[in-house]
């Protein structure tokens, strides 16, 4: 929806509308996105400029942040906004494709999790429906204890497998600082896309850092905030940007070197950031594919530790208790 909204804004600009008019028209044409920007349109109706009205948008969604940063930059600078918004739409379509690809890769693992969770309950229901001894045993305290523990393991295993499938692979044993770097590394492609879109909207490299820090993905904000703080204390941008590799790791060396060279020597930054954005997006796709291939191995842990024991306790234990209870010692 957001990509379609960006395309509608760009289309309105090409047809001759101003950016505020195209923004309002697109919000009316795409109500799902218009609801997010309702505070903006209300502020514009009361006479606020688009750039100031966009300061009212506070959203944790990185896609909303990308679109907001691009429109705000174009509104402040007054330059052509159609091409940057088309780039945002293409970026959002790419993100949607990556999410769909991950869902496809994880579909088999998700189906396995559902089947393995439901199987013990299905087997128990069949046994209870066909065997009177099992129905009688289910009233015994020992069988009820087995069912309680088994259900707890089954629910815990389902939650564990769902978390593995929906969340990216992370190493909980790493130090907090290293986990922070890993999260920032995963967010770096999105951050580069924000920088590229705002750069094409007309910002210089120092302005990029100063203007878009609050619109970057959360894991990247402390590092770019440190660069902005160093610039506020009088450091040159080329020196301040050296904070990025210190805080984000080796993956950000290319970005820091490119921005530093653009500031020191006046080199064009847009082509370099375009290349970095493409490479970062490709690396993110490869990481997603690798995570999907690791899913069966990661799912083996909850399978062995929770799902299989729950199958024994729910489906097998009542049948065994029922069979044992049929034996009786004849009176002497």
N, C-alpha and C positions, 0 to 999 in steps of 0.2 A: 504493500500500500504506500509506504513512504517513497519508494522509487517512482511509482506512478505520480505521486504528488510532485516530486522534483521535476519530472518530465512535463507536467502540466504548467508549472511555474515557468520553465524554460520556453515552452510553447507560447505562453502568454507574452513573454518578453519579446519573442521573435515576431509576434503579431502586432507589436507596437505598444503594448501596455507598459506602464511603469512597474517597478519592482513591488511597491506596496499593493498596487491593484492586482498584479498577477498573483501575489501571495494570497490576498483575500479570496480571489476567484478560485484558486486551487484548494483552499481550505473548504470552500463551499462545495466543490466538486468531489472531494474525497473526505467525507465526514469523519471517518476513523482517524485521520491525521488532523483534521480541523478541530477535533475535540482536544487534542494535545495542545494546539496553538490557540485555544479559546482566550486565555489571558492576553495574548498578543493582539488578536483582532479587537478585543474590547478596549485595550489601551490605545490602539490606533484610532478607534471610533471616537475616543475622548481627546484626540489631537496629538498623541505621542508619535514620534518618528518610529520607523520600523526597527532601526538599530537599537533604540532605547527600549522599545516594547519587547524585543527579543531577550533583553536582560531578565525578563520575568519567567523565562522558561528554565525550569530546574528539573532535569530528568536523568535517571541513571542509565537509560538506554544509549549505548554508544552510537547507534545509527541516528537517533534524534540529535545527539550532540554534533555529529558530522554535518547534518543538514543545517542545524542552527548556526554553527560556526561559519559555514559558507555563506548563508544568506546574510548574517550580520556583517561579515566582512565586505560583501558586495554593497550592502546598504551604506556602510560607513564611507567606503572609498568612491562609490558612485560609478564604478567601472562596469564593463559588460559582464552580466551575470549568467547568461544562458549557457555558455560553455562550462563554467565551473559546476553548475547545477546538473548538466548532462553527465559530467564526470562523477558527481555524487550518485546519480541514478545508476550509472554503470557499476560503481563500487557496491552499491546496495544489492543489485542483481547478482553480482559475484558472491557476496556474502550469503545470500539466500541459496544460491547453487551449492556453496560449500556445506551449508547446514543440511540441505537435502541429500548431498552425497554422504555425509556422515550418518544420516538416518538410514540410508540404503545399506551402508556397510554394517550397521548395528542391528538391522532388522532381524537377521537370523538369531543373533544372540538374545535379542529382546523376546522373540518367540520362544526360545529355549527356556528363558527365565519364567515366562508365564506357564509353560507346560509343566516344568519341574515343580513349580509352586502348587499348581492345581492337582497334579497327579496323586499325591497321597490322599487328598480329600475325596477324589473320584473313586479311588480303590476302596476306601473305607465305606463310602456310600453304597458301592456294589456289594461289598461283603455284608453290610447290615441289611440290605434288601433281600439277600438270598440265603442268609445263614441265621437261623434262630439263635444258635449258640453265641454268635457274635453280638446280636442284639441284647442277649441276656448279660454277656460279659461287660457291655458298655455301662451297665449300672453299678459295677464293682468299683470300689475306691482305687484299686491298683490300675485298672484300665483308664479311669478318669484322670489319674495322675499322668499316665503315659500320654493321653490325648492333650492335656494341658501343656506339658513340656513340648510335645511335638508341634502343637499349633504355634507356640511361642517361637520355636526354631524356624518354622515355616514362614511366619510373618517376618522374622528377623532376616532370614535368607532372601525373601522377596525384596525387602527394603535395601539390603546390601547390594543385590544384583542390579536393582534399578539405579542406585547411586553410581555404580561402576559404569553402567551403560550411558547415563545422561551426563556424567561429569568427566572432564578430561583427566587423563592419567597424571597424578601428582605423587611425589615421593614424600610421604608424611615423616619419614625419618630424617629428612634434611633439616638443616638449621633454618630458623625463621627468615634470616636474611637471604639464604639461597632460595627458599620458596618464593620470597618476594621477587627475586630476580627472574625466576621461572615464569611467574605470573606476568611480569613486565615484558618478558620475551614473547609470550603468547599475544600480548596486546600491542606489540610494536607495529605489526602490519596495519592495524586500525589507526594507530597514531600517525603513521606516515601518510595514510590516506587523508587524514584531516589536514596535515601540513601541505600536501600537494594541492588539495582543493583550495585552501586559502591562499597559497602561493599563486595559483592561476587567477585568483580573484584580485591580485595586485599587491599583496604584502611583501615587504622585504624580509630577509632572514631574521634580523633582530625583532621586527614586528611580529613575525610568526610566533616566536616564543612568548612575547609579551602579551599578545592578543588571545591566543587559543589555549593557554594552559588549562583553563577551567572547562574546556570542551573536549579535552583529551580523555582517553580511557583512564579510569581511576588508578591502575597500577603505574601509569606513566606520569601522573601529575606531580609527585614529589620530586622526581628527577628534573623535569622541566621547570618546576617551581624553584629548584636550587639554581638553575641557570639564570632565571629571572632575578633572583635575589642577588647573585653575583654582579649582574649588569646594573642593578640598582645601587650597588656599592661602588660603582665606577669601573669595573673590569670591562675590557673590550669583549665584544660578543664572541670573537674567535677564541679567546681564552676561557670565557665562561662556559662555552658549549662543551669543554673538556669534562664537565661534570657528568655528562650522559654516560660514557663508558664506565665510569666509576660506580654509578648507581644501577645501571641497566645491564651491564655485562658486555661481553665481546660482540654480541649481535648488533649493538648500536654504534660500533666503531665507524662503519661506513657512513651512517647518517651524520655523526659528529664531524668526521673529516670533511664531508661534502659541504656542510654548512659553514665550517670554519674556512675552507678554501674560497667559498663564494664571498665571504665577508672580507678576507685578507686580499684576494687578488681580483675580485670582481668577476669571477667565473659564473656562468649561467647555472642556476641551481635547479631550475625546473626539469631539464632532461635527466639530471642525476637522480632527483627524487622520483621521477617517473620510473626509472629503472629499479631503484630501490623498492618502490612500491610493488612493482611486478615480481621482483625476486622474493620479497617478504610474503606476498600472497601465495606464490608457488611453494614456499617453505611451509606456510600454514596448511596448504592442501596436503603436502607430504606428511606433515605431522598428524593431520586428521586421519589419513589412510593408515599410518603406522599405529595410531591408537586403536583403530577399528580392527586391525589384524591382531593386536594384543588382547582384544576382548575375550576370546575363548580361554586364554591362559588365565586372565584375571578372574574370570567367572568360575574357574575350577576351585578357588579357595572357598567362596560361600557354598558351592555345591557340595564339597567334601565336609565342611565343618557344620553346615546347618541343614541343607536340603536332604541329603542322604540320611542323617540321623532322624530327621522329622518323618521321612518315609517309613523308617523302621518302627518308630514309636506310634505313628498314626495308622499305618496300613498293615503292618506285620504283627506288632505286639498284641492287638486285640484278638487276631485269629489264633495266635499261639496260646494266649491265655484261655480262649474258648476251647481249644483242643485239649489242653491240659486239664481243664475243669471237668471234662466229660469222663475222665478216668476216676473211678471211685474204688476204694478198697472194700471188697466184700466183707460183710460182718463175720467175725470169727465164731 
